[in-house]
Amino acid sequence: MAALVPGSSTAGDLGGLARGSALNLLGAFTATVANLGLVVVVTRGNSPTTAGAFFTVVSAFLLGSAVARLGTNTGLVFFVARSRAAAATNITHLLRLACLPVIAMTSVLAIAAWIWAPQLGQLLLGDDAASAVGMLRVMALALPAGVMHEVFLAVTRGYRQMAATVLIERIGIPVGQFLCLFVTVSLDGTATFLAIAWAAPYPPALVAAWWAWKRVLRKNASPSVGQSSLTAGTFWRFTAPRAMSSVAQLAMARADILLVAALRGPAEAALYTAATRFVVVGQLAIQALSINVQPRIAELASTADYVEAGRIYRVATTWLVLLAWPLYLTTGVFASQVLAIFGDSYQGTRTVAVVVIMSVVMLAATASGMVDVFLNMAGRSSWTLVNAGVALATMVGLDLLLIGPYGAVGAAVGWATAIAVRNTMALAMLWWGFRLHPFGRASGLAIAVSLFAFALTPAAGAFFTAGSLSGRIAGLMLGCVVFVVALVRWRVPLQTAVLVDQLKRRRGKARASEAPAEKGSSANDIG
């Protein structure tokens, strides 16, 4: 990839991308610590059966939220970004198109979950269903706030304003959940109180998201000005496939927990949840970058500038490898030590096997970049639906075959295979539709540096110390030094200088002199 020329349009666009990504990465780090701490608190403070029941109900809530959102978290970003590019300003009409069906769907699901909580608990947990009824009804009450706050935040992201999403979604909610659960577990709260603690941050998050949406509209445009040419049919033709794709995508990350609980019991579900938490931690880095990339890809795609969109995609892929590969490699090498933080019940050959399987497949997945984001923002949401549907069918089919005899390991094989299938299909579609791919000299260099620093040096340390843990740790420490030196030495081809510069300048002065497309509404709003 060619070096950037200061002052060029490409450099400016990447600078804006880096500013948003820097804030999102800070938020992702906070969410990572809070979510991991949450799992540790629940697993160490409760029996595996109670912890598994809690994780199962949380998974059901997240799946219900994905269904109720109807894909509007992507559809709103897409159409708001395109409206900005076309100088259209009637965003209230757009939000109305999204909100009314979402409110109706959320109400139906919440009422159904409350009424049929006993039956749903029996379906999810079998003989352990009694503990799930109270938790399910708490989640039913929290569902409207859990859904609608994301709808309001999607509008702010369409304006390239990332601060609200980071502060509310990445920091406020996970930190609030961790603190509430920590207090509840310390007081020996029941399973129902665990659910109350986990759901408590959603109502204030809804209020904060509504305020952020109103503030963005006041700063950027009058919601009542201009004629909107966007019809409900146009909006939902794009968004409906994305709704199904979003459900399928989340189902890939959560349905296996439900299946493990149903087929092997909540204790096995708790083991599987703990062993796969590092995957979710790594996905936060993906989300941190993709949230900021979405509106830029949508704007460029609206003018058919796929060359520049592809450049941004490849740069983001390089950053993603540098962020995610150290985590997945380290977790795979130190799987047993990582699992120790959840307690003695969560260590063993099965959980180590789950960690190693998921580490390998996530290395390949992150090297593919945010291919689904590109396809969605280029208007190919039906393509991502096909990918998600095939991948989900693959996972469920393998899970039904393998969870019974192999438990958590069988679920890991099903999930890993589905991830591989989805990414392979998406990359093929990206090349066929746009002649684009995420691979280049920069991403290849990022992969090589990560492998050397976080796989080869720990392996060498183990080799020279007869496989001792201290040797691997010494190798890891040396690898961290090598990694930092490489980032500095090859900062231009890796383009880390742009991202690091924005991290350093995060608390700098407001960028009042920048171009309007790059300007935030305040020092904390990201262009």
C-alpha positions, 0 to 999 in steps of 0.5 A, a space after each residue: 500500500 502506498 504511503 499517504 501524502 499529507 493533506 491528500 484526501 486519502 490521508 484526511 479520510 484515514 485520519 477521520 477513520 483513525 479518530 473514530 476508531 481511536 475512541 471506539 478502541 478505548 470504549 472497546 477496551 473498557 467493554 472488554 474488561 467489564 464483560 470479562 469481569 462480569 463473567 468472572 464474577 458470575 462464575 466464581 460467585 455461583 454454582 455452574 448450574 446457576 451461572 449456566 442458567 443466567 448465561 442462557 437467559 442472557 443469550 435468549 435476551 440478546 437474540 430477542 433484541 436482534 429480532 426486535 431491532 429488525 436490522 434498523 441499527 444497520 439500515 439507519 446508519 446506511 440511509 442517514 449516511 447516504 442522506 448526508 452525502 445527498 444533502 437530504 435533511 429530513 431525518 425525522 421521517 427516516 426515524 419514523 419509518 424505523 421506529 414504528 415497526 420496531 416498537 410493535 415487534 418489541 412489544 409483542 416479544 416482551 409480552 410473549 416472553 412474560 406470559 410464556 416464561 414457564 414454557 420458555 424456561 422449560 424449553 431452554 433448561 429442562 429440569 432446571 427451568 424454575 430458576 429461569 422464569 423470574 429471569 425471563 420476566 425481568 428480561 421481558 421488562 428490559 427488552 424495550 429499553 435494550 432495543 430502542 437505545 440502539 435505534 437512537 444510537 444508530 442515527 448518531 453513527 450515521 452522522 459520524 458521531 461515535 462518542 454517544 455509542 462509545 460512552 453509552 454502549 461500550 462503557 456505560 452499559 457494560 460497566 454498569 452491568 459489572 458493578 451491579 452484578 458485583 454487588 448482587 453476587 457479594 450479597 448472595 443474590 438469587 438468580 432473579 436478582 442476577 437478571 435485575 442487576 444485568 438489565 438495570 443499565 438499559 433504562 438510563 441508556 435509553 434516556 441517554 441515547 434519546 438525548 444524544 439523538 436530539 443533540 446530533 440533530 440540533 447540531 447538524 440539521 433541522 429534522 423537518 426541512 426538505 422533502 424526503 424521497 425515501 419510502 418505507 418500501 425502499 427502507 425495508 427492502 434494504 433493512 429486512 434482509 439485514 434484520 434476518 442477517 443480524 439475527 443469524 449473526 447473533 444466533 451464531 454467537 449465542 444459539 450454541 449456548 442455548 443448544 448446549 444448555 438444552 442438550 447437556 444442561 446449564 452447567 455445561 453451558 456455563 463451561 462453554 460460555 467461559 471457554 469462548 469469552 475470549 472470542 467475544 473480547 476479540 470481536 469487540 475490536 472488530 466492532 470498534 473499527 466496524 462501527 466507524 467504518 460503516 458510514 464511510 463505506 456507505 458514503 463512498 459506495 453511494 458515489 460508486 467510489 469502490 477504489 477508495 472504499 477498498 483502500 479503507 477496507 484494507 487499512 482497517 483489516 491491517 489494524 484489525 489484525 494488529 489488534 486481534 491476533 495478539 489476543 487470539 495467539 496468546 489465548 491459544 498458547 496460554 489456554 489453561 492459564 486463561 481459563 484459571 480466572 473462572 475457577 477450578 471448575 472451568 479448567 480441563 482438557 475440554 475447555 482447553 480444546 474449545 479455546 484452541 479451536 476457536 483461536 485458530 478459526 478467529 485468526 482466519 476470520 480477522 484476517 478476512 477483515 470486516 467483509 460483511 460491513 463492506 457488503 452491507 454498506 455497499 447495498 448488498 445486504 441480501 448477500 450477507 443474508 445468504 452467507 449468514 443463513 448458510 453459516 447458521 444452518 451449518 452450525 446448528 446442524 453440526 451442533 445437533 450432531 456433536 453436542 450430545 456426544 462431545 458437549 462443549 467441544 462439539 459446539 466449538 467445532 460447529 461454531 468454528 466451521 460456521 465462521 469459516 464457511 461464512 467468511 469464505 463465502 463473503 470473500 468470494 462475493 466481495 471479489 465477484 461483485 467488486 473485484 476487491 479483497 482485504 489482503 495486501 502487503 500491510 496486512 501480510 506484514 501485520 500477520 507475520 509480525 503477530 505470528 513471530 511475536 506471539 506464537 514463535 517467541 513463546 514456543 521458543 521460550 518453551 523449547 529452551 526451557 523444556 516446556 516450562 510455563 516460565 519459559 513461555 511467559 519469558 518468550 511472551 514478554 520478549 514477543 511484546 517487545 518485538 511487537 512494539 519495535 515492529 510497530 514503530 519500525 514499520 509504522 508507515 506501511 502498517 499505517 499505525 502512525 495515523 491511529 496512534 497519533 489520534 489516540 494521543 490527540 484524543 483529548 486535544 482541541 476541538 477541530 473547528 478548522 477541519 472540513 465540514 464532513 470531518 467536523 464533530 459537534 464537540 471535542 468529544 464527537 468523532 468525525 
